[in-house]
Amino acid sequence: MEEYALTRRDHRRQNQSEETGESIRLQVEEDNAKCRADPARAERRRQAFEAAAKLMQSFKKQDHEIMRWRVRLYCGHIIEIAAHYTYTDPISAGAYSKRCPECGEDEQTIVAFEPIGLRAEPPEPTEPTPPPPPKKPTRAQLERRLKALEEENERLRGKLTG
């Protein structure tokens, strides 16, 4: 990963990321100005952020559910990030770009990645795995069972009438 050469696609994605970041920054500035002018709006936004933060905390996963990734950023630095193990790569998990802790650059797109492994080993199961469900009976088995039940039915009817 250290020898990775940036591609045209990497440059294009980085430019898109920077443009998106600038657009978001302008929208945030506009919203902040509206909140400064309207305290009720500011309070609603604060409550919405608190609710979102509370919801995100409720999704906390166990260490054995977290995959660690080694990623190369557009700036060339390599960092480690984490994502839920069900994602096949960190970009699918929403880690399109990151702030580089080494050079401080914001919105550095991920240009290459490799899995490191789970944060922790999965725990041993505390309960034995349940036995597999019984197999469906074959047609011959069903026919034998039907014949036995019909014979039992005849025997019981004979007892009732006799």
Secondary structure, DSSP 4 states (H G I P E B T S, - for coil): -TTPPP-HHHHHHHHHHHHHHHHHHHHHHHHHHHHHH-HHHHHHHHHHHHHHHHHHHHT---GGGEEEEEEEETTS-EEEEEEETTSSSTTTTT-SEE--TTT--SSEEEEEEEEEEESSPPPPPSSPPPPPPPPPPPHHHHHHHHHHHHHHHHHHHHHHH-
